[in-house]
Amino acid sequence: MSKDFYSAILNRRSFYAISKKSPISDNKIEEVIGHAIKHTPSAFNSQSSKVVLLFGEQHDKLWDIVMETLRKKVPANKFQPTEDKVNSFKAGHGTVLYFIDDTVTDSLVEQFPLYADNFPVWAEQANGMLQFSVWNSLEIEGLGANLQHYNPLIDEAVKKEWKLPDAWRLRAQMPFGEPTAMPGDKDFQPLSERLKVFY
């Protein structure tokens, strides 16, 4: 790998200026995302997170769905900023869609009723860890990405378009591509306000 883990975490940012280009092949992107899916932990090894990876026309189709869905919600005279934003995501090389398979969570609730309230929370945590793993993996490979949440507005249209199971619940969308501009500086709260250490 061209970067170590600490560097990947440091350099991982929300890249909103991305292009259709990629420094690596689509097969390589599929490989690194598959590696993250396989090795990201989940409670009870439930593997409740599911992913759909879109390239080319399929990627474009997703953002067309987002655009048309939002066009029905946002007044026409105020739509231009929304249109520009969605087009910036469509300008990318591909998109990762993150889902939680509720059949997995429901099954664990039935098997282990003592932890019933926790399984939906643990599923969200596992999905968040997967998003972070994929995001850092893309960073290591020279791709910029950002994370969007147009769910649940687009859920039904997405499941219909790609014939996905009803139990797959969309949690996030991650457009990615070769960065065309660097993000701005990031502010940090003092660690003393976020980290407490006891010896």
DONU-660973 format. One record per residue (C-alpha): residue number from 1; x, y, z. Coordinates in Angstrom, 1 decimal. Example, Ala and Ser with C-alpha at 12.3 -4.5 7.8 and 13.67 -1.06 7.14 Angstrom:
<guvexs>
<resi:1 xx:12.3 yy:-4.5 zz:7.8>
<resi:2 xx:13.7 yy:-1.1 zz:7.1>
</guvexs>
This chain:
<guvexs>
<resi:1 xx:0.0 yy:0.0 zz:0.0>
<resi:2 xx:1.2 yy:3.5 zz:-0.9>
<resi:3 xx:0.1 yy:5.0 zz:2.5>
<resi:4 xx:0.1 yy:3.7 zz:6.0>
<resi:5 xx:-3.1 yy:3.6 zz:8.1>
<resi:6 xx:-2.4 yy:6.7 zz:10.1>
<resi:7 xx:-1.8 yy:8.7 zz:6.9>
<resi:8 xx:-5.0 yy:7.4 zz:5.4>
<resi:9 xx:-7.0 yy:8.6 zz:8.4>
<resi:10 xx:-5.2 yy:11.9 zz:8.4>
<resi:11 xx:-5.8 yy:12.5 zz:4.6>
<resi:12 xx:-9.3 yy:11.1 zz:4.4>
<resi:13 xx:-11.6 yy:14.1 zz:3.9>
<resi:14 xx:-14.9 yy:15.0 zz:2.2>
<resi:15 xx:-13.8 yy:15.6 zz:-1.4>
<resi:16 xx:-16.7 yy:17.4 zz:-3.2>
<resi:17 xx:-14.8 yy:18.2 zz:-6.3>
<resi:18 xx:-14.4 yy:14.8 zz:-8.0>
<resi:19 xx:-14.2 yy:13.7 zz:-11.7>
<resi:20 xx:-15.1 yy:10.7 zz:-13.8>
<resi:21 xx:-11.4 yy:9.7 zz:-13.8>
<resi:22 xx:-9.9 yy:7.1 zz:-11.5>
<resi:23 xx:-6.2 yy:6.4 zz:-10.8>
<resi:24 xx:-7.0 yy:2.7 zz:-10.5>
<resi:25 xx:-9.1 yy:0.2 zz:-12.5>
<resi:26 xx:-12.7 yy:-0.6 zz:-11.6>
<resi:27 xx:-11.7 yy:-4.1 zz:-10.8>
<resi:28 xx:-9.2 yy:-2.8 zz:-8.3>
<resi:29 xx:-11.9 yy:-0.6 zz:-6.7>
<resi:30 xx:-14.2 yy:-3.6 zz:-6.5>
<resi:31 xx:-11.3 yy:-5.6 zz:-4.9>
<resi:32 xx:-10.5 yy:-3.0 zz:-2.2>
<resi:33 xx:-14.2 yy:-2.5 zz:-1.3>
<resi:34 xx:-14.7 yy:-6.2 zz:-1.2>
<resi:35 xx:-11.8 yy:-6.5 zz:1.2>
<resi:36 xx:-13.3 yy:-3.8 zz:3.5>
<resi:37 xx:-16.7 yy:-5.6 zz:3.4>
<resi:38 xx:-15.2 yy:-8.9 zz:4.3>
<resi:39 xx:-13.0 yy:-7.7 zz:7.2>
<resi:40 xx:-14.9 yy:-4.9 zz:8.8>
<resi:41 xx:-16.3 yy:-6.3 zz:12.2>
<resi:42 xx:-19.9 yy:-6.6 zz:13.1>
<resi:43 xx:-21.6 yy:-7.6 zz:16.4>
<resi:44 xx:-22.1 yy:-11.4 zz:16.6>
<resi:45 xx:-20.3 yy:-11.5 zz:13.2>
<resi:46 xx:-23.8 yy:-10.7 zz:11.8>
<resi:47 xx:-22.4 yy:-9.2 zz:8.6>
<resi:48 xx:-25.6 yy:-7.2 zz:8.3>
<resi:49 xx:-24.1 yy:-4.5 zz:6.1>
<resi:50 xx:-24.6 yy:-4.9 zz:2.3>
<resi:51 xx:-23.1 yy:-2.8 zz:-0.5>
<resi:52 xx:-24.0 yy:-1.9 zz:-4.0>
<resi:53 xx:-21.2 yy:-0.5 zz:-6.2>
<resi:54 xx:-22.2 yy:1.6 zz:-9.2>
<resi:55 xx:-20.0 yy:2.6 zz:-12.2>
<resi:56 xx:-20.7 yy:4.4 zz:-15.5>
<resi:57 xx:-24.3 yy:4.6 zz:-16.6>
<resi:58 xx:-25.5 yy:2.9 zz:-13.4>
<resi:59 xx:-23.7 yy:5.6 zz:-11.3>
<resi:60 xx:-25.3 yy:8.4 zz:-13.4>
<resi:61 xx:-28.7 yy:6.7 zz:-13.1>
<resi:62 xx:-28.5 yy:6.9 zz:-9.3>
<resi:63 xx:-27.9 yy:10.7 zz:-9.3>
<resi:64 xx:-30.7 yy:11.1 zz:-11.9>
<resi:65 xx:-33.0 yy:9.4 zz:-9.4>
<resi:66 xx:-31.8 yy:11.7 zz:-6.7>
<resi:67 xx:-32.3 yy:14.7 zz:-8.9>
<resi:68 xx:-35.8 yy:13.8 zz:-10.0>
<resi:69 xx:-36.8 yy:12.9 zz:-6.4>
<resi:70 xx:-35.6 yy:16.3 zz:-5.1>
<resi:71 xx:-37.2 yy:18.2 zz:-8.0>
<resi:72 xx:-40.6 yy:17.1 zz:-6.6>
<resi:73 xx:-39.7 yy:18.3 zz:-3.1>
<resi:74 xx:-37.8 yy:21.6 zz:-3.7>
<resi:75 xx:-39.5 yy:24.7 zz:-5.2>
<resi:76 xx:-38.4 yy:25.3 zz:-8.8>
<resi:77 xx:-37.2 yy:28.9 zz:-8.0>
<resi:78 xx:-34.9 yy:27.5 zz:-5.3>
<resi:79 xx:-33.8 yy:24.3 zz:-7.1>
<resi:80 xx:-30.5 yy:25.6 zz:-8.7>
<resi:81 xx:-28.3 yy:25.0 zz:-5.7>
<resi:82 xx:-29.7 yy:21.5 zz:-5.2>
<resi:83 xx:-29.2 yy:20.8 zz:-8.9>
<resi:84 xx:-25.6 yy:22.0 zz:-8.8>
<resi:85 xx:-24.9 yy:19.9 zz:-5.7>
<resi:86 xx:-26.3 yy:16.7 zz:-7.1>
<resi:87 xx:-24.5 yy:17.2 zz:-10.4>
<resi:88 xx:-21.2 yy:17.5 zz:-8.4>
<resi:89 xx:-21.9 yy:13.9 zz:-7.2>
<resi:90 xx:-22.8 yy:12.7 zz:-10.6>
<resi:91 xx:-19.5 yy:14.1 zz:-11.9>
<resi:92 xx:-17.7 yy:11.4 zz:-10.0>
<resi:93 xx:-16.5 yy:8.0 zz:-11.2>
<resi:94 xx:-18.8 yy:5.8 zz:-9.2>
<resi:95 xx:-20.9 yy:5.5 zz:-6.1>
<resi:96 xx:-21.0 yy:3.1 zz:-3.1>
<resi:97 xx:-24.4 yy:2.5 zz:-1.7>
<resi:98 xx:-24.6 yy:1.2 zz:1.9>
<resi:99 xx:-27.4 yy:-0.9 zz:3.2>
<resi:100 xx:-28.5 yy:-2.8 zz:6.4>
<resi:101 xx:-30.2 yy:-6.1 zz:5.9>
<resi:102 xx:-33.0 yy:-6.0 zz:8.4>
<resi:103 xx:-33.6 yy:-9.7 zz:8.1>
<resi:104 xx:-30.3 yy:-10.3 zz:9.7>
<resi:105 xx:-31.1 yy:-7.9 zz:12.6>
<resi:106 xx:-34.6 yy:-9.3 zz:13.1>
<resi:107 xx:-33.2 yy:-12.9 zz:13.2>
<resi:108 xx:-30.7 yy:-11.9 zz:15.9>
<resi:109 xx:-33.5 yy:-10.2 zz:17.9>
<resi:110 xx:-35.4 yy:-13.5 zz:17.9>
<resi:111 xx:-32.4 yy:-15.6 zz:18.8>
<resi:112 xx:-31.1 yy:-13.3 zz:21.6>
<resi:113 xx:-34.1 yy:-11.4 zz:23.1>
<resi:114 xx:-31.9 yy:-10.2 zz:26.0>
<resi:115 xx:-30.1 yy:-8.0 zz:23.5>
<resi:116 xx:-33.1 yy:-7.1 zz:21.4>
<resi:117 xx:-32.8 yy:-3.4 zz:21.8>
<resi:118 xx:-29.1 yy:-3.4 zz:20.9>
<resi:119 xx:-29.1 yy:-5.2 zz:17.6>
<resi:120 xx:-30.4 yy:-2.3 zz:15.5>
<resi:121 xx:-27.8 yy:0.0 zz:17.1>
<resi:122 xx:-25.0 yy:-2.5 zz:16.6>
<resi:123 xx:-26.1 yy:-2.9 zz:12.9>
<resi:124 xx:-25.8 yy:0.9 zz:12.5>
<resi:125 xx:-22.4 yy:0.9 zz:14.2>
<resi:126 xx:-21.2 yy:-1.9 zz:11.9>
<resi:127 xx:-22.4 yy:0.0 zz:8.9>
<resi:128 xx:-20.6 yy:3.1 zz:10.0>
<resi:129 xx:-17.4 yy:1.2 zz:10.5>
<resi:130 xx:-17.7 yy:-0.2 zz:7.0>
<resi:131 xx:-18.2 yy:3.3 zz:5.6>
<resi:132 xx:-15.1 yy:4.4 zz:7.3>
<resi:133 xx:-13.1 yy:1.4 zz:6.1>
<resi:134 xx:-14.2 yy:1.9 zz:2.5>
<resi:135 xx:-13.5 yy:5.7 zz:2.7>
<resi:136 xx:-10.0 yy:5.1 zz:3.9>
<resi:137 xx:-9.4 yy:2.4 zz:1.4>
<resi:138 xx:-10.4 yy:4.7 zz:-1.4>
<resi:139 xx:-8.2 yy:7.4 zz:0.0>
<resi:140 xx:-5.2 yy:5.0 zz:0.1>
<resi:141 xx:-5.8 yy:4.3 zz:-3.6>
<resi:142 xx:-5.9 yy:8.0 zz:-4.6>
<resi:143 xx:-9.6 yy:8.5 zz:-4.8>
<resi:144 xx:-11.6 yy:11.3 zz:-3.2>
<resi:145 xx:-15.1 yy:10.6 zz:-1.7>
<resi:146 xx:-17.8 yy:12.1 zz:0.3>
<resi:147 xx:-20.8 yy:10.7 zz:2.2>
<resi:148 xx:-24.4 yy:11.6 zz:1.4>
<resi:149 xx:-27.8 yy:10.7 zz:2.9>
<resi:150 xx:-30.7 yy:11.0 zz:0.5>
<resi:151 xx:-32.3 yy:8.0 zz:2.2>
<resi:152 xx:-35.2 yy:7.4 zz:2.8>
<resi:153 xx:-36.4 yy:9.7 zz:0.0>
<resi:154 xx:-34.8 yy:7.5 zz:-2.7>
<resi:155 xx:-35.0 yy:4.1 zz:-1.1>
<resi:156 xx:-38.0 yy:2.7 zz:-3.0>
<resi:157 xx:-36.7 yy:3.9 zz:-6.4>
<resi:158 xx:-33.3 yy:2.5 zz:-5.7>
<resi:159 xx:-34.6 yy:-0.9 zz:-4.7>
<resi:160 xx:-36.8 yy:-1.0 zz:-7.7>
<resi:161 xx:-34.1 yy:0.1 zz:-10.2>
<resi:162 xx:-31.6 yy:-2.5 zz:-9.1>
<resi:163 xx:-34.0 yy:-5.2 zz:-8.0>
<resi:164 xx:-32.8 yy:-5.2 zz:-4.4>
<resi:165 xx:-34.4 yy:-7.1 zz:-1.5>
<resi:166 xx:-37.1 yy:-5.2 zz:0.4>
<resi:167 xx:-35.3 yy:-5.9 zz:3.6>
<resi:168 xx:-32.2 yy:-3.9 zz:2.5>
<resi:169 xx:-32.5 yy:-0.5 zz:4.1>
<resi:170 xx:-30.4 yy:2.3 zz:2.5>
<resi:171 xx:-28.2 yy:4.1 zz:5.0>
<resi:172 xx:-25.8 yy:6.3 zz:2.9>
<resi:173 xx:-24.4 yy:7.1 zz:-0.6>
<resi:174 xx:-20.7 yy:7.6 zz:-1.2>
<resi:175 xx:-19.8 yy:9.2 zz:-4.6>
<resi:176 xx:-16.1 yy:9.0 zz:-5.4>
<resi:177 xx:-13.6 yy:9.9 zz:-8.2>
<resi:178 xx:-10.3 yy:11.4 zz:-8.8>
<resi:179 xx:-10.1 yy:14.7 zz:-6.8>
<resi:180 xx:-10.0 yy:17.9 zz:-8.8>
<resi:181 xx:-9.6 yy:20.3 zz:-5.8>
<resi:182 xx:-8.5 yy:19.9 zz:-2.3>
<resi:183 xx:-10.9 yy:20.5 zz:0.6>
<resi:184 xx:-10.4 yy:23.5 zz:2.9>
<resi:185 xx:-8.8 yy:23.5 zz:6.3>
<resi:186 xx:-10.5 yy:21.5 zz:9.0>
<resi:187 xx:-11.0 yy:22.8 zz:12.5>
<resi:188 xx:-10.5 yy:20.6 zz:15.5>
<resi:189 xx:-11.7 yy:20.8 zz:19.1>
<resi:190 xx:-8.9 yy:20.5 zz:21.6>
<resi:191 xx:-8.3 yy:16.8 zz:22.4>
<resi:192 xx:-8.6 yy:17.7 zz:26.1>
<resi:193 xx:-12.3 yy:18.3 zz:25.5>
<resi:194 xx:-12.8 yy:15.0 zz:23.8>
<resi:195 xx:-10.3 yy:12.6 zz:25.4>
<resi:196 xx:-10.0 yy:11.7 zz:29.1>
<resi:197 xx:-7.2 yy:9.4 zz:30.2>
<resi:198 xx:-6.9 yy:7.8 zz:33.6>
<resi:199 xx:-3.8 yy:5.9 zz:34.9>
</guvexs>
